[in-house]
Amino acid sequence: IVDSDRNVVTYRFDENVAAFTAGQYCVDFRDVSCLVYATFSNRVYIYYDVALPSIKAAAFDLKPLLVNYPDLEDKVRKGVFTEQQLVELCIYANRLAVET
């Protein structure tokens, strides 16, 4: 796992990994952060409640978006977007179609 400052977290794994993902998954009837590994021996390993040191977050610059979507600032102020939508908009702005 690598963050934007190139800090690396590595784990020793005893099998060859075919696929990896990380995210929020339901374990014991609650959503928790998980690391999921699929191996070439057709096994899936799920690790959850794994504590990592905090990683500093980068600030999002909305100025480039405001150039392409002039009424976006007004919509943000009015609360038109959910927090998740704003994060996705900042990260994937080149791929999202924003309704104006």
C-alpha positions as CSV (number, residue, x, y, z in Angstrom):
1,I,0.0,0.0,0.0
2,V,1.5,3.3,-1.1
3,D,0.2,6.8,-0.2
4,S,0.7,10.0,-2.1
5,D,4.0,10.8,-0.2
6,R,5.3,7.4,-1.2
7,N,5.1,6.0,2.3
8,V,4.8,2.2,1.9
9,V,3.1,-0.4,4.1
10,T,4.1,-4.0,3.2
11,Y,2.9,-7.3,4.5
12,R,4.5,-10.7,4.4
13,F,2.1,-13.1,2.7
14,D,2.9,-16.8,2.4
15,E,1.1,-17.2,-1.0
16,N,1.3,-15.6,-4.4
17,V,-1.3,-12.9,-4.6
18,A,-3.5,-12.8,-7.7
19,A,-5.6,-9.8,-6.7
20,F,-5.9,-7.3,-3.9
21,T,-8.5,-4.7,-2.8
22,A,-9.2,-2.6,0.2
23,G,-12.3,-0.9,1.4
24,Q,-15.3,-0.9,3.8
25,Y,-16.9,-4.3,4.0
26,C,-19.5,-5.8,6.4
27,V,-18.0,-8.1,9.0
28,D,-20.0,-9.2,12.0
29,F,-22.9,-7.0,11.0
30,R,-20.8,-3.8,10.9
31,D,-18.8,-1.9,8.2
32,V,-15.1,-2.1,8.8
33,S,-11.9,-1.3,6.9
34,C,-10.7,-4.5,5.2
35,L,-7.7,-5.7,3.2
36,V,-8.8,-8.5,0.8
37,Y,-6.3,-10.8,-0.9
38,A,-7.1,-13.5,-3.5
39,T,-4.4,-16.1,-4.2
40,F,-3.6,-18.3,-7.1
41,S,-4.5,-21.3,-5.0
42,N,-8.2,-20.0,-5.1
43,R,-8.3,-18.7,-1.6
44,V,-9.6,-15.4,-0.3
45,Y,-8.1,-13.9,2.8
46,I,-9.9,-11.0,4.5
47,Y,-8.0,-9.0,7.2
48,Y,-10.1,-6.4,9.1
49,D,-9.6,-4.0,12.0
50,V,-6.0,-3.6,10.9
51,A,-4.5,-0.4,12.5
52,L,-2.2,1.7,10.4
53,P,-0.5,4.9,11.4
54,S,-2.3,8.0,10.2
55,I,-1.4,9.4,6.8
56,K,-1.7,13.1,6.2
57,A,-4.4,14.0,3.7
58,A,-3.8,16.3,0.8
59,A,-6.1,19.3,0.3
60,F,-8.3,19.3,-2.8
61,D,-8.1,22.3,-5.1
62,L,-11.5,23.1,-6.5
63,K,-10.3,26.0,-8.7
64,P,-9.8,23.9,-11.8
65,L,-13.3,22.5,-11.4
66,L,-14.8,26.0,-11.0
67,V,-13.4,27.0,-14.3
68,N,-15.2,24.1,-16.1
69,Y,-18.3,24.3,-14.0
70,P,-19.0,27.9,-13.0
71,D,-22.1,27.2,-10.9
72,L,-20.4,24.4,-8.9
73,E,-19.5,26.7,-6.1
74,D,-23.1,27.8,-5.6
75,K,-24.2,24.1,-5.6
76,V,-21.6,23.2,-3.0
77,R,-22.7,26.1,-0.7
78,K,-26.3,25.0,-1.0
79,G,-25.4,21.4,-0.1
80,V,-26.6,19.9,-3.3
81,F,-23.8,17.3,-3.1
82,T,-23.2,14.6,-0.5
83,E,-19.8,14.4,1.1
84,Q,-19.0,11.3,-0.9
85,Q,-20.0,13.0,-4.2
86,L,-17.7,15.9,-3.4
87,V,-14.8,13.6,-2.7
88,E,-15.5,11.7,-6.0
89,L,-15.8,15.0,-7.8
90,C,-12.4,16.2,-6.6
91,I,-10.7,12.9,-7.3
92,Y,-12.3,11.9,-10.6
93,A,-13.3,15.3,-12.0
94,N,-12.0,14.4,-15.4
95,R,-14.3,11.3,-15.6
96,L,-17.5,12.7,-14.0
97,A,-20.2,14.5,-15.7
98,V,-21.5,17.2,-13.4
99,E,-25.0,18.3,-14.0
100,T,-25.1,22.1,-14.4
